Amino acid sequence: MADTVKVLIADEDPDSRVNTRKAVQRAQFGLAGEVGYGTEAVSVALDARPDIILVAVEEPSGRPLETAEALANALPDTPIIIYSSINDAEAVRRSMVFGARDYIVKPVQSARLLEAANTVLVQEEVRQMRRAGQLSTGHGRGTVITVTGAKGGIGKTVISVNLAVALQRETGKRVVILDADTQFGDVATMLDLSPTRTVVDLLQQRDGASRESVHDFLTTHGSGLEVLAAPSDDDGWTAYDGDDLKRIIDLLAQTHDFVVVDTAGSFDGYVHAAVDASTLTLVVTTGEVSSVRDTAGAIRRLESWGVDGSRAKVLLNQGARVGGFQIDELREALKRDIFWELPYDRRLPVSVQLGQPVLLKDGRSTAARNLTSLARLIAGTRRSLVRQPETRSFLQNLRKKKEADHDAAVATTQGSPGVDGQVRSRGLLSLLRRRGAAPPEANPRDR
């Protein structure tokens, strides 16, 4: 079972420390330790490696603020939250100058602590993704997200379609989904569309295709999402290769803010081209032994292509609710962290049969809120959203705690009725890495 979020408290006032510890415990966080200020605080932090550091600041504020700055220098990727009885704008500004990511006014309430933790962890993940080049840079090329996997029937197309819809809804920008499944392209079917032109028609243009002409081959869904569909059979692909597909992806990235690429269940030349052209690759797996084994091989293939962990991330699809690898076992087997987990949602197979993405059919469903949060993370927006099914997962407890204390929904995701307690993520962002699991394969042709 994965650890919860670990919090280190730096506070020299024993009474204040006790109250803060209680808030940390009520928030279901783990306590990494308690310490005073100065060099000792830095030493303890370096040993404990907490996910979040809470630093108390009272007048005179010189020493605690110097401690906060030293902690920020020693652990630049660990968010620092200041808590204080001082409630004025100048105190907040001074804290930010010394490295704080958020500011809480005493007494520390668990609901406010949860909110602050969610905010700073999301900000840190977005910062790391931006640093790794996984977010749109505004340099004339949109963000390309390839959804792939080592086998068929693991929910790639379901994830691709709903992620694309979520990106379009959340950003209001131009989003296109490219069906690059060279075996069984089902994107148009899942959107209940009957395109008159497909990606093969565009491929036939070869070097004659341009930013202007590419729009003639797109089909617009009622949601505003644009679709470059696959042909009805795989024969049309045989005259082309990965380089041809890569040129199409590059054209779409010049005309759209987000390009989602759905791929076949094999790591062939087309998938290689899509991954090369991508900002971020989501490698989908389920917890089944065969899927995990194939995914481990796929990761080795990606590494041989020169694609490291900053560009290729594992998305765990728990939707089948079958036995298999648990989160810790999966990390060990793949030698990779789990970036995202999509929980089981019985509404997904129904939406597939109706040709209507779950984001549009039932936006408040577990899967819809989960994929919306994934879209917000990829797009770099700060809002977070996800309602959990009834389970004892860590992020479910976060939501329940905030509802009790603040009468509002907490931004989280995790858990599945069939894997009770097995998905306790380390916390929202390091945390965000541990979300995931996909819907049951209601459509056997989904690749």
N, C-alpha and C positions, 0 to 999 in steps of 0.2 A: 504494500500500500504506500502510495507516495506521501511525503510529508506535507503538512499544511504550511501556510505562510509563516516564516520565522521572523519575529520582531525583537530587536534589541532596544532596551530602554536606557538612555543616558540621562541621569537625573541625580543630583546630590541631595535632594530633599526626601527623606525616608517616607514621610506621609504622602507626598505627591507621587512617589514611586509606587506605593501600595495602590492608590486609586487608579493609576494608569495601568498597573498590572491587571487589576480587575476588569478594566475595559478591554484589554487585550484578550483576556480569557473569555469574556462574554461574546466577543467577536469571533470566537473559535479559532484564533490565531495561536501559533506556537510561540513560546517565549524562548528566545535565543540567549537571553541573559539580561542582567541589570548591572549598571556600572555608573561611576561618577564621570567627571570631566577630564580633559587633558590627555596625556600620553596613554594612560591606562585604557581610556575609552577606545582609542585607535587600536591598541593591541588586542583587546577583547573582540572588537569588530573584525579584525583580520583573522582571528582564530575561529570565530563563530560563523562568519560569512552569512549574515542575516539577509532576508529579502527586503526588509524595511528597517530603518533606524528612526526611533523617536527620540528627540532631544528636547529637554525642558529648558526654557529660557525665561529667566526672571532678572530684575534689576539687582545688582549691576550685571549687565548682559555681556560684558566683554569676554569673560572666560567661556561661558556656554556657546557663544557665537564662534569663538575661535575653535572650540571643539567641533562644532558643526562643520566649519570650513576644513579642518584637518581630516574629518571623516569623509567629506566629499572628495578630497584629494586622494585619500587612501583607497576608497571604494567608489570610483566615479559612476559605476553602473548600478549602485544601490541607492534607491530614493531615500531622502531624509525628510521627515515631517517634524516641524517645530510645534510644540504645544506650550502655551503660556497663558497667564492670567491677564497679560497686557493686550488690550483690544483696541489698537489704533492702526491706521494705515502706515505710519512711519515704522512701527515695529514689524509689520508684515514685510514692507519693502526691505528693511535691514536684514531680515531673515533670508529673503530670497538672494540678496547680494552675497550672503555667506554660504550659499549652496543648498538651501531648503527647496523642496518641490511643492510643499503645501504647508498650511498654518492652521492649527486647531486652537480654539480658545477654551481654557479650562472652565469647568471640569470636563475631562475627556469622556464623551459618550460613545458607546460602542457603535451606534448608527453613524455618527460623524466620522469615527475612525474607519469604518467600513467604506464609507464614501471616499474618504481621502486615500485609502489604500488602493481602491479601484482606480481612482484618477491617476495616481503617480505610477502605478504599475503599467497601466495602458500607455501613458506618456513614454515610459521607458521602452516598452516594446516597439512603439512607433518610431522612437529615436533610433533604436538599433536597426529596424527595418530600413529606415531612411539612410542610415550610414552604410548599410549593405547594398544599397541601390535597389531596394525592393518596392519603393514607392515612386509615384510619378514625379519626375524632376522638372517638368516644364521646359524641356530642351527640344521640343518639337516631336516627341515620340511618347505615345501613351504607355501605360502599364500593361504588360502582357502576362497573363496567368495561364499556364498550361496545367490541366488536370489530367493526370495519367495514373497508370497502375500496371502491375505485372501480369494481370489476368483479367478476363471479362467477368461480368456479373457481380461486381463489387460496388456498384453505385456511382461510377464516375460521371455518367451523363446526368443523373439526377442532381448531383452536386454541381456540375458545370452550369446547368440551366438555371437552377435556383440561385447560385452565386451571381450569375450574370444579371438576373432580374433584380436581385438585392442591390448590386452596384448601381444599376440604373436608377432605382427608386431612391437610394440613399444619397446619391451625389447629384442627380439631375443632369449628369453629363452624358456624352455620347458613349454608348457601350455596345459592342458587337460580340456575338458568340460565333466562333468558327467551328463547324463540325468537321474535324479532321480524322474521324474514325473511318479508316479505309476499309473496314470490314462490314460493320453494321451501323451506319449513321442514323441515330434516332432523335437528334435534337429537334428537328421539325415536328416529328410525331409527338414528342412530349409537350410541344407548344401548340399542337393542333393547327399546324400550318401546312399549306400545300404550295411550296415555292415553285416558280416557273423556271428559275435559273439556280444553278448550284456552283459549288467551288470548282468543279471540273470545267464548267463553262468559262469561268474566269481563268483557270489554268490554260485553257486553249489560247488565250490572248498572249500568253508568255510575255515576252519583252514589251508587247504593246499595251499592257495594263498600266494604268496610271492612277493617281489619287482621285482624279476626276471620274474615271470610268468605273472604278470599283463599286461606286454606289449603285450602278445599274444592275448589279448582281445580288444585291441584298434584299431581304424580305423583312418588312417591319411588323413586329408583333404589336398587339394592342397595348401592351405595357410601355411601348416606346423602345424596347430592346430591338436591335437589328440582328438579323441572322444571315449567315452565309452557310447554307445548308449543304449536306453531302448528297451525292447522287443516290438513286434508289438501289443500285448494286455497286459492287466493288470494281467492275470492269473498267470504269472510267479512269481509275487511278493508274492503271498499268503503264500508260504512256508518259508518266511524270515521275519525278523523284523528289527527294527531300529538299534539294535546293530550290525547286519550283515552289514548293509549299512555303519555304522560308521567305521567299519574295512576296508571297501573298500576305503572310503575317506582317511583314515590314510595311506593306502598303496600308493595311488596316490600322497599324499602330501610328501611322502618320495622319490618319483621318479620324481616329477615335481616341477618347481618353482612356478607355479600358478595353482590352481584347481578351476574351476568355476562349481558350482552345480546348476542345474535347478531343480525346485521342482514342485509338484502339487499344485493346488489351495485349499489346506486344511491344517490346522495345526495339522497333525496327528503324529504318532510316528516316521515316516520316516523323516518328516521335523524337528522334535525335535532332532533327531540324527544328521542331517546335520548341524543344527544351533550349536549344541554342539561341533561339529568338526571344526567349522569355525573360521577364524580370524575376518571376517567381514560379516555381514548379511545385504543385501539390501532388505528392505521391500517396494515392489512396490505398489503404489496406483494411482488411477486417481482422478480427482476432483469431480466425481459424488458422490451424497449423499450416495448411497448404498455402494460404494467402501470405502468411508471415514469411514462410520459406521463400516464396517467389519474390516477395518485396525485398528481402535481404539481397537476393541476386540482382534485383533491379537497382538497388542502391549501389552495389558494386559496379554495375554497368555505368551508372551516372558518374561515379568517381573516375572510371576509366575514360569518360568523355571530358573530364576536367571540370565537372559540376560539383561544387562543394556544398556543405550544409547550409551556407548562408543563402543559397538560391534554390535549394530543393528541400522541402519540408514534408514530414509525414503527417497525413491526415487519417486518423483512425475512425473507421466506420463501424459503430457498434449496433447498427440497425437490425441485424438478424437475431439478436438476443440468444445467441448460441454460446456454448462453452468455448473456451480457447484461452489464448494468452491474456493475462492481466497486464495493466499498464507497465509496472516495473519489469515484468518478464519480457514484454514487447520491446521496451527500451534496451534491455540487455541483448535480446536476440538481434535487433537491428543496429545496435551501436549508435542509435540516434534518439534524440528527444522526440516526444510527440507534440507537434506544434498545435494540433487542433483535434477535437473529438466531437463528432456529430452524434447525439444520442438517439435512441430508438424513438420513433414517432409513427404510430399506426396510420396517420393521415397521409404519409408520403406515398405508399403504394396506391391509395385511392386517387391521389392527385395525378399520378402517372397514368392510370387508366383513363382518367377524364381528359388528359391532354392539357392540364392546367397546373402550373407550378404551385407548390404549396404556399409560396410567398404571396400568391394572389388569391388562392382558394381560402386559406386560413392563416392570416398574417400573425395571429397570436399563438399559433401552435408552437410546440417545443422546437421542431426543426426550423420553422420559419424564423423564430427569434434567434436561434443559434447561428443560422447562416447570415442573418442580418448583421449580427455582431462580427462575424468573420469578414463580411464586406466592409464594415466600418473600420476594422483594423487595417485591411489592405488599402483602403482609400485614405487612411490617415486621419479620419474624423475621430473626435473624442467621445462622442456619445456611445453608450454601451447598453445592451438590452438582451435579456434572455430569461424566459420563464422556464423553470425546471419541472419535470414530472415528479410525482411524489417519490422521493428516494432519499437516502441518508447521505448523499454525496456532500462534499465540502461546500461547493458553491451553492447548492440548495440551502444549506444551513445559513450561508451568508444572506441569501434573499429573505429567509424566514426571520432572521434576526433583525434585519433592517425594517421589515414590515411591522414587527412587534414594537420596535423603538421609534419608528419614524412614520409609520403608516404609508409606506411607499415601496415600490418594487426595487429590488437591488439588481444591478447589472451583473449577471453571472451566467455560467452555463456548465453543466456537467450531469452526469449520471444517467442511468437507464434502469427501468424496472427489473431487468434480468441480470444486472451486475451490481446488486446492492452494495454500496460502500466501496466498490473496487476502484472507483475513479475519484479519489480525493486529490485534487490537483494542488500544486504548491501555491497557487494563489493566482490571481487573475493574470498575470502576464507571463511571469515565468511559467506560469499559470495558464496563460492563454495557450502556451505551448502544449498543455495537456488536455485540451478539449477535443472531443471528437466522436466518432463512430457513425456509421452510415445507416440509412434506412434499409429495410429488407428488400431484396431484389425482386420487386413485384413484376418487373419487366425483364424476362430472361434474356432479351437481346441487349440490355443495357451494357455498354462497354465503357 
